[in-house]
Every structure is written in C-alpha cells, then in structure tokens.
Amino acid sequence: MGGFLSWWDGVELWLSGLGFVVQTAIVMPVVLVLAYGIAVLLDGALGNGIRLLRRALHRDQEPS
C-alpha cells in the first residue's frame, strides 16, 4: 500500500505542476471513463433490482 501511495503522490505532484488546460485534458477522459463505468454498473444493478421487485409484486398479486 505504501508503494501505491508513494506513486499516487508523485502523480499528484506532477499533475499539479501542469497548466490548467493540460490538467483538464488529462483528467477529463479519466473522469469520464470512470463515470461511465459507474453508471453502467448502477444501471445494471438497479435494473436487476427493479426486475426482482416486479417479480415479487407480481407473485403476491396472483390468485392462489
């Protein structure tokens, strides 16, 4: 873990030394890819959750 934190500190120092436009050009693609990945995961999880809830509600409404 210490190695990763040391690497991250180096990246952070390197990035903070760059100009704003260059920082933005480097950071935005990374942030957009992460946001897209999180959105896809949440969409799948929520879609499956809604499907399970509908199945459970439909099961409760069937006449026995």
mmCIF file of the C-alpha atoms, coordinates in Angstrom:
data_MODEL
# 
_entry.id   MODEL 
# 
loop_
_atom_site.group_PDB 
_atom_site.id 
_atom_site.type_symbol 
_atom_site.label_atom_id 
_atom_site.label_alt_id 
_atom_site.label_comp_id 
_atom_site.label_asym_id 
_atom_site.label_entity_id 
_atom_site.label_seq_id 
_atom_site.pdbx_PDB_ins_code 
_atom_site.Cartn_x 
_atom_site.Cartn_y 
_atom_site.Cartn_z 
_atom_site.occupancy 
_atom_site.B_iso_or_equiv 
_atom_site.pdbx_formal_charge 
_atom_site.auth_seq_id 
_atom_site.auth_comp_id 
_atom_site.auth_asym_id 
_atom_site.auth_atom_id 
_atom_site.pdbx_PDB_model_num 
ATOM 1  C CA . MET A 1 1  ? 0.000   0.000   0.000   1.00 0.00 ? 1  MET A CA 1 
ATOM 2  C CA . GLY A 1 2  ? 2.879   2.322   0.755   1.00 0.00 ? 2  GLY A CA 1 
ATOM 3  C CA . GLY A 1 3  ? 4.206   1.902   -2.788  1.00 0.00 ? 3  GLY A CA 1 
ATOM 4  C CA . PHE A 1 4  ? 0.867   2.823   -4.303  1.00 0.00 ? 4  PHE A CA 1 
ATOM 5  C CA . LEU A 1 5  ? 0.516   5.882   -2.075  1.00 0.00 ? 5  LEU A CA 1 
ATOM 6  C CA . SER A 1 6  ? 4.030   6.991   -2.970  1.00 0.00 ? 6  SER A CA 1 
ATOM 7  C CA . TRP A 1 7  ? 3.251   6.585   -6.679  1.00 0.00 ? 7  TRP A CA 1 
ATOM 8  C CA . TRP A 1 8  ? -0.023  8.480   -6.267  1.00 0.00 ? 8  TRP A CA 1 
ATOM 9  C CA . ASP A 1 9  ? 1.794   11.353  -4.509  1.00 0.00 ? 9  ASP A CA 1 
ATOM 10 C CA . GLY A 1 10 ? 4.220   11.551  -7.444  1.00 0.00 ? 10 GLY A CA 1 
ATOM 11 C CA . VAL A 1 11 ? 1.386   11.611  -9.974  1.00 0.00 ? 11 VAL A CA 1 
ATOM 12 C CA . GLU A 1 12 ? -0.432  14.254  -7.967  1.00 0.00 ? 12 GLU A CA 1 
ATOM 13 C CA . LEU A 1 13 ? 2.664   16.453  -7.767  1.00 0.00 ? 13 LEU A CA 1 
ATOM 14 C CA . TRP A 1 14 ? 3.339   16.034  -11.488 1.00 0.00 ? 14 TRP A CA 1 
ATOM 15 C CA . LEU A 1 15 ? -0.263  16.863  -12.363 1.00 0.00 ? 15 LEU A CA 1 
ATOM 16 C CA . SER A 1 16 ? -0.423  19.895  -10.093 1.00 0.00 ? 16 SER A CA 1 
ATOM 17 C CA . GLY A 1 17 ? 2.675   21.298  -11.798 1.00 0.00 ? 17 GLY A CA 1 
ATOM 18 C CA . LEU A 1 18 ? 0.970   21.327  -15.183 1.00 0.00 ? 18 LEU A CA 1 
ATOM 19 C CA . GLY A 1 19 ? -1.118  24.171  -16.549 1.00 0.00 ? 19 GLY A CA 1 
ATOM 20 C CA . PHE A 1 20 ? -4.881  24.177  -16.095 1.00 0.00 ? 20 PHE A CA 1 
ATOM 21 C CA . VAL A 1 21 ? -5.681  23.340  -19.719 1.00 0.00 ? 21 VAL A CA 1 
ATOM 22 C CA . VAL A 1 22 ? -3.248  20.411  -19.739 1.00 0.00 ? 22 VAL A CA 1 
ATOM 23 C CA . GLN A 1 23 ? -4.581  19.181  -16.385 1.00 0.00 ? 23 GLN A CA 1 
ATOM 24 C CA . THR A 1 24 ? -8.094  19.295  -17.786 1.00 0.00 ? 24 THR A CA 1 
ATOM 25 C CA . ALA A 1 25 ? -7.081  17.473  -20.964 1.00 0.00 ? 25 ALA A CA 1 
ATOM 26 C CA . ILE A 1 26 ? -5.514  14.686  -18.885 1.00 0.00 ? 26 ILE A CA 1 
ATOM 27 C CA . VAL A 1 27 ? -8.065  14.404  -16.078 1.00 0.00 ? 27 VAL A CA 1 
ATOM 28 C CA . MET A 1 28 ? -11.347 14.693  -18.000 1.00 0.00 ? 28 MET A CA 1 
ATOM 29 C CA . PRO A 1 29 ? -11.016 11.497  -20.086 1.00 0.00 ? 29 PRO A CA 1 
ATOM 30 C CA . VAL A 1 30 ? -10.168 9.531   -16.941 1.00 0.00 ? 30 VAL A CA 1 
ATOM 31 C CA . VAL A 1 31 ? -13.105 11.025  -15.026 1.00 0.00 ? 31 VAL A CA 1 
ATOM 32 C CA . LEU A 1 32 ? -15.493 10.437  -17.935 1.00 0.00 ? 32 LEU A CA 1 
ATOM 33 C CA . VAL A 1 33 ? -14.472 6.783   -18.283 1.00 0.00 ? 33 VAL A CA 1 
ATOM 34 C CA . LEU A 1 34 ? -14.880 6.232   -14.532 1.00 0.00 ? 34 LEU A CA 1 
ATOM 35 C CA . ALA A 1 35 ? -18.271 7.971   -14.513 1.00 0.00 ? 35 ALA A CA 1 
ATOM 36 C CA . TYR A 1 36 ? -19.439 5.905   -17.482 1.00 0.00 ? 36 TYR A CA 1 
ATOM 37 C CA . GLY A 1 37 ? -18.308 2.670   -15.823 1.00 0.00 ? 37 GLY A CA 1 
ATOM 38 C CA . ILE A 1 38 ? -20.063 3.542   -12.572 1.00 0.00 ? 38 ILE A CA 1 
ATOM 39 C CA . ALA A 1 39 ? -23.216 4.484   -14.499 1.00 0.00 ? 39 ALA A CA 1 
ATOM 40 C CA . VAL A 1 40 ? -23.218 1.146   -16.350 1.00 0.00 ? 40 VAL A CA 1 
ATOM 41 C CA . LEU A 1 41 ? -22.760 -0.786  -13.096 1.00 0.00 ? 41 LEU A CA 1 
ATOM 42 C CA . LEU A 1 42 ? -25.512 1.163   -11.315 1.00 0.00 ? 42 LEU A CA 1 
ATOM 43 C CA . ASP A 1 43 ? -27.845 0.800   -14.295 1.00 0.00 ? 43 ASP A CA 1 
ATOM 44 C CA . GLY A 1 44 ? -27.375 -2.958  -14.286 1.00 0.00 ? 44 GLY A CA 1 
ATOM 45 C CA . ALA A 1 45 ? -27.771 -3.261  -10.521 1.00 0.00 ? 45 ALA A CA 1 
ATOM 46 C CA . LEU A 1 46 ? -30.871 -1.068  -10.396 1.00 0.00 ? 46 LEU A CA 1 
ATOM 47 C CA . GLY A 1 47 ? -32.376 -2.784  -13.436 1.00 0.00 ? 47 GLY A CA 1 
ATOM 48 C CA . ASN A 1 48 ? -31.952 -6.183  -11.807 1.00 0.00 ? 48 ASN A CA 1 
ATOM 49 C CA . GLY A 1 49 ? -33.346 -4.850  -8.520  1.00 0.00 ? 49 GLY A CA 1 
ATOM 50 C CA . ILE A 1 50 ? -36.428 -3.459  -10.243 1.00 0.00 ? 50 ILE A CA 1 
ATOM 51 C CA . ARG A 1 51 ? -36.903 -6.731  -12.137 1.00 0.00 ? 51 ARG A CA 1 
ATOM 52 C CA . LEU A 1 52 ? -36.768 -8.677  -8.858  1.00 0.00 ? 52 LEU A CA 1 
ATOM 53 C CA . LEU A 1 53 ? -39.224 -6.306  -7.181  1.00 0.00 ? 53 LEU A CA 1 
ATOM 54 C CA . ARG A 1 54 ? -41.678 -6.586  -10.087 1.00 0.00 ? 54 ARG A CA 1 
ATOM 55 C CA . ARG A 1 55 ? -41.396 -10.372 -9.996  1.00 0.00 ? 55 ARG A CA 1 
ATOM 56 C CA . ALA A 1 56 ? -42.042 -10.392 -6.242  1.00 0.00 ? 56 ALA A CA 1 
ATOM 57 C CA . LEU A 1 57 ? -45.012 -7.999  -6.538  1.00 0.00 ? 57 LEU A CA 1 
ATOM 58 C CA . HIS A 1 58 ? -46.469 -9.987  -9.426  1.00 0.00 ? 58 HIS A CA 1 
ATOM 59 C CA . ARG A 1 59 ? -46.125 -13.183 -7.387  1.00 0.00 ? 59 ARG A CA 1 
ATOM 60 C CA . ASP A 1 60 ? -48.025 -11.537 -4.475  1.00 0.00 ? 60 ASP A CA 1 
ATOM 61 C CA . GLN A 1 61 ? -50.881 -10.403 -6.726  1.00 0.00 ? 61 GLN A CA 1 
ATOM 62 C CA . GLU A 1 62 ? -51.576 -13.832 -8.281  1.00 0.00 ? 62 GLU A CA 1 
ATOM 63 C CA . PRO A 1 63 ? -54.711 -15.529 -7.002  1.00 0.00 ? 63 PRO A CA 1 
ATOM 64 C CA . SER A 1 64 ? -53.943 -18.631 -5.020  1.00 0.00 ? 64 SER A CA 1 
# 
